Each structure stands twice: as C-alpha cells, then as structure tokens.
C-alpha cells in the first residue's frame, strides 16, 4: 500500500494544495523519487513512462526546497516543447497555491522574448524553459543561473538532439555543485551518453513499475488493413466514437496535413497540430481541443507533448511509431487520472509482425480489433456523404430560373422518394468508381 505524502516528507502546505487537486495517494514513481529529492544530494536518473506522475515527483519536493529569502533562480526545468513547458509551469503554480511567495516563470520559445526578459528582471525562484529559448536568454545576459541548485531535464529522450546543441552552453552557466534530475521513458544509447557527459559518477537510477503503471486503464488494440482501405477503416472507427475526444498520431507533418484535410472534407470535428504551424495557430488548435470545440486532434509526436487532457477517450496510431518509447508517449495521452482509454494501432500486413516485439518490450498485451466489413464501411461512407450534404451551405448565386427548373423536376416526388433516388445515384457512382479502380489494377 502506498505511503501518504506526509510520510514522504512533504509539508502541510503542499499536502493541502495536492488535496485540492484530488492528488492524495502517491504513485510508484512519486513514492520512490520524492524522499531522494528531499533528503539526498546525488544526481537522479528516473525512468518513468508518461502518466506516472513525474511532475509531482520532481515538482513538489523542489518547491519545498526553495529558499524564499534567496531571490535568484534556484531551479531550471527544461522541456522539449512549449506546450509541455506551459503544462509543467501551470502544474507547479497549482502545487504552490498555498505557498504564494514562490515565484515561477515560463520562458519557452515560439512567443516574443521581450516580455520574458522583463519578467526575469523580478525575483524568480523557478524557471521552466525550452532549451533553445534558455540559451537565447543566457546569450542576452537576461538570466542569471550562477546560484542554480537543481537542473531538471524532463522527457529527456524527446529533446536529446536539442540538448546536444544547447546543453554545453547551459552547463557552463550553472554551478558545478548543482544537482541534475533527468526523467526519461527509456534508457536509449543517446540518454546513457548524456548521463555520462553531464551528470556525476555517483548518479542514482530509479524506475517506476515499468510493466504496469504507465499502461493502467489502457486497452491496446491493433487492426490490419490494406493501404487502400486505411482511411475508410479509420473513419468508420471515428464515427463509432462520435462525441468523444481522441488524438490521431502520424509520423510526418505532411501525413498530418493530408489526414486532417480528409477528415475536414468528411466533416469530422478535427484539427491539425505539428511543428511547422505558427505558435498562434498551435495555441488556437490546442485551446479548441482542450475546451471541447473540436473532438479530434491529428498530430505528430513532438507537437503533442504537453497535452494533458483528462477526457481523451482514445488514441489512434495511424502509423506505427519507430520506437517503443514513442508508443508509450502516444498511448499515455489517454487513460489519464485513473480513467479508461483505448490505444488503436492501424497496421499494414508487413507491420503486424512487430506487435509481439512491442508486447515483449513494453510488457503489454495487444488485442486484435475487429475490422468493419465492406458493407458497414460502405454504409458509413454513405452517412458521411449525407452529413456533408446536410452541412453544405445553400448557394445564393443560383439563378431563380435554374432553381425553378430543378424544382419542377423534383416537385412531384415525396421526401422519401427523393431520398431513395439520391441514394441510388450515390451508390451507382461509388460502384462505378470501384469498377474503375479494379480495372486499373488489372492493367
């Protein structure tokens, strides 16, 4: 049975703030990490999947260790994206609600730097930053890191490439006596090299219950499709989840744009999110998703960092991720805060052989999702077509004469008869299109 936060050494003010957030029972990684952060001085490498409560694990004890009398930056937390940085900052502010004297700032890229420079002129204890923006602030002399006591690298496996370029400069600016806390979903070769280069020889490594904690409540399923039916199978699945929120992951920005366009054409409530979009558009799309104005987010892996929305019912891997940790981060967007969720992977036949490897490596079990039959998919496409017609705005430029002539043709038909004829015409057109495709295949 988990110990209460009081037994881990957390003070009453922070306990009260956590209780207001309905966080009362520490997760495995919190129980292991918090006492070490509070009572030890060694560097820490924490291997934990998304959804295990990492922000509480490092954020709450670091808040407790802040010296209010010291106006200098004491903690820097690096995150791979602005979205995740903002989420961490918001969480820390919530955890510190009973400690208003602690001053925190979020200084991430993608937004004007001047307001951030002005913000850092006032006393600031904790800074949450993206690597590139922190380097920019350091070069401008806008931030003083000489009294830093702790450096946190969150989701380090997702920012190794950025850290390679920026960490050398950051390390030069911070005291050698500082402590580094590194959080990662996997101990890849690149992470091991980073630990060797930038952390002490006496680093402590801890892990969450890797086989279960990161996947509790998630139903992992896969479906094998032919390339030509992939979009139709996805749309059939999405129709069955109407009104529920979900995230669809694609490997590339081009794939995100193409899929988002197809979903928009078919009138799904969706939006696209990837790194090439302006920060303003990304913020708008994320805001619409968080507030429930759109149900489906089509995103690349990195762009989806920091999405901590409790009501995400499902995740779809439209392309199988290249790494196990990418699958962990994707599937961890659902089943948050104790909820249940579905992670569906849409595979082509040659990819299906990778499933046992994912199962073995991640300690999870995939169930085969029953693909809709041809008739169900055809009927679903027909319903999507009908919805497109329903949502089409009337064309006010049509001449009265043309409108009258068309009305004359249809005026003697009942509503039911008109629907029957329109449906028959739609089915004839789709049948002709299929025949054309089959004929081209034989050539």
Buried (B, 14 or more C-beta within 10 A) or exposed (E): EEEEBEEBEBBEBBBEBBEEEEBEEBBBBBBBBBBBBBEEEEBBBBBBBBBBBBBBBBBBBBBBEBEEEEEBBBBBBBBBBBBBBBBBBBBBBBBBBBBEEBBBBBBBBBBEBEEBBEBBEEEBBBBBBBBBBBBBBBEEEBBEBEBBBBBBBBBBBBBBEBBBEBBEEBBEBBEEEBBBBBBBBBBBEBBEEBBEEBBEEEBBEBBBBBEEBBBBBBBBBBBBBEEEBBBBBBBBBBBEBEEBBBBBBBBEBEBBBBBBEBBBEBBBBBBBBBEEBEBEEBBBBBEBBBEEEBBBBBBBBBBBBBBBBEEBBBBBBBBBBEBBBBBBBBBBBBBBEEEEBBBBBBBEEEBBEEBEEBEEBBEBEBEEBEBBEEEEBBBBBBEBBBBEEEEEEEEEEEEEEEEEEEEEEEEEEEEEEEEEEBEEEBEEEBEEEEEEEEEEEEE
